[in-house]
Amino acid sequence: MDESRQAALRAHRSEIVEQVQKCVDPILDFLQRELVVASALRDVIDKKPSSEDKAAKLIHILLEKDDRGFEVFLESLTENNLNELANKINGTVFELETGLEAKLHAVELNIEETTLKIIEKGDVRPKSPGGSHIASVLQRVRRGLKPT
């Protein structure tokens, strides 16, 4: 796992442990299904006496995984209604990688979501003075051509 993702997990370690302990088993099930946590590692985690200890051990193990393991972990948080925590961790990674505030990342994600909705609806009419260029780019993408 790259350094920014490791740093984000470490920065939010106590909050992750606090929130993950409430649903550690479903998260572990998800990670096991996605082949991030092997059966042997799951057994090691399950032998911990408390949910808090299990969550702490999971973070320790995740720090040794690759970037895919990190991404699947964030997905498991979302699957278990811990979206805010996943967004916070992701925002920290963004800040560490870019030096920009995570608020900008949230705006970027919102723009991407809105663009996808527009594409899905087929609504590519210009809505602003610069919209005609955006509309032409979206139309070219829909036709499988390179945007210009």
C-alpha positions, 0 to 999 in steps of 0.5 A: 500500500502506498504511503498516503493510504497507510498514513490515512489509516494511521491518522484515523486509526482510533476512529476506525477502530471505534466505528468498525468494532460495531460491525467488524464481522460483516466487514471481515466477511466482505474482505474475505469474499473479496480475497483481501483477508485470507482464512488464516488471517481471519482466524487470527483476527477472530481469536482476539477477545473483543470487537475492539481488538479485532478491529485494531488487528484488522487495521494492522493487517490492512497496513501490510496489504496493497492499494486494492486492499485499501480500496476494498476496505473503503468499499466494505465501510460503505457497504456497512453504512460507514460512508462518512468514515470512508469519505474522511479516510479518502479525503485524507489520502487526497490531501496527502497526495495533492496538498489540497483540502479534502473539500475540493475532492468532495467537489470533484466527486460531486462534479463527476457524479453529476456528469455521469447522471447527465450522460446517463440521462442523455441530457447534454444541452448547454446550460451555460455559456461554456456548456456548448463545449461540454455538450460537444465533448460529452456527445463525442464520448458517447459516440466512443470518440476522443474528447477534444 
